[in-house]
Amino acid sequence: MGDISVKVGSVNLKSPLILASGTCNFGRELAEFYDLSILGGISSKGLTIKPRAGNPGVRVAECDSGMLNSVGLQNPGVEYFIENDLDFMKNSGAAVIVNVAGHSYEDYIDMVKTLDPHKDKIDALEINLSCPNVKEGCMTIGSDPQAIKYITSELRKLTDLPLWIKLTPNVTDIKATALAAQAGGADAVVLINTLMGMRIDIRTRRPVLTNNTGGYSGPAVKPVAIRMVAECSQVLDIPIVGCGGIADYKDVLEFMIAGASAVEIGTACLVHPALPVDITADLEKYCSDNDLLLKDLTGTLQRW
Ligand SMILES: Cc1cc2nc3c(=O)[nH]c(=O)nc-3n(C[C@H](O)[C@H](O)[C@H](O)COP(=O)(O)O)c2cc1C
């Protein structure tokens, strides 16, 4: 079977497939469906210093070709994660990507200080500067290139772990925010988090989500994500991890041709939990049928 191993900077992955943050918890539930060691990596649920209950009320809504969520970073807190979930992730055989969220610069700094002593169990920190569902922090920092550069450079001083900066698509110029992450010392950028959206119940004329708005994900966001990966690929020197709407092996190939070194898959696995098993087999077959190494596809886009 073909070679589907890839590299994201210094991080070696046996496959380009990483489970996207917030769609797999810490992988534990999915281990019932398939052997997680086939995956390139698992990105943890977005973690914060203190546990968070998340947003109240209705937090998910189905849409055409995707879904809205306003989970609001529900998580058990980083200390609980370190004690109860980190070993599970490490033993899964997939690379351990820890997704870090916060409301202020100090939160991100405290998070990285708390996680760095456990670096032997972590392959990369994914710094979530893009959650649209909390009132402060995250996306506010992630929309401002100067703030991105500042916080990335502060975190860079605190750890040798690879820093992957996860960016929001809710900006006018994704190149500016991606370049700011690179200038701050990021090892990679992850593109994209969810697009801000809203659905309305026409009987009550109220938003379906109690948070009013939510983040849109799934197949409909894929062309937006691919455009952003292709744009950033033209200007960045650091690798890109692509994410948004991936549902089959051809989607993975599209992202890689656009410039991604690896990809994350989220919403599609909520529909078909064992989807990575099929995508892995299809990618291996594609590589062997075409006699190529998957990693050689990255950035091979032929523009008109
Ligand atoms: C229910 C849900 C929860 C999410 N939680 C997080 C999170 O905690 N941290 C984060 O960085 N992204 C989070 N995301 C965004 C996904 O990781 C991913 O970037 C986005 O959904 C696009 O990929 P997809 O279309 O394959 O789902 C969440 C997405 C969903 C659907």
The ligand as a Gaussian input file, in Angstrom:
#p B3LYP/6-31G(d) Opt

LIG

0 1
 C      -19.113000      20.725000      17.762000
 C      -17.806000      21.408000      17.397000
 C      -16.937000      21.823000      18.412000
 C      -15.725000      22.454000      18.087000
 N      -14.860000      22.808000      19.088000
 C      -13.639000      23.328000      18.778000
 C      -12.683000      23.622000      19.798000
 O      -12.912000      23.388000      20.994000
 N      -11.484000      24.163000      19.414000
 C      -11.181000      24.416000      18.093000
 O      -10.083000      24.897000      17.797000
 N      -12.069000      24.124000      17.108000
 C      -13.275000      23.594000      17.426000
 N      -14.160000      23.289000      16.421000
 C      -13.801000      23.566000      15.014000
 C      -13.248000      22.312000      14.327000
 O      -12.073000      21.844000      14.964000
 C      -12.933000      22.626000      12.834000
 O      -11.970000      23.653000      12.762000
 C      -14.177000      23.060000      12.050000
 O      -15.324000      22.352000      12.492000
 C      -14.020000      22.858000      10.534000
 O      -13.783000      21.515000      10.209000
 P      -14.958000      20.464000       9.792000
 O      -15.773000      21.126000       8.723000
 O      -14.236000      19.230000       9.325000
 O      -15.759000      20.217000      11.044000
 C      -15.385000      22.665000      16.731000
 C      -16.275000      22.248000      15.720000
 C      -17.474000      21.620000      16.034000
 C      -18.381000      21.164000      14.920000

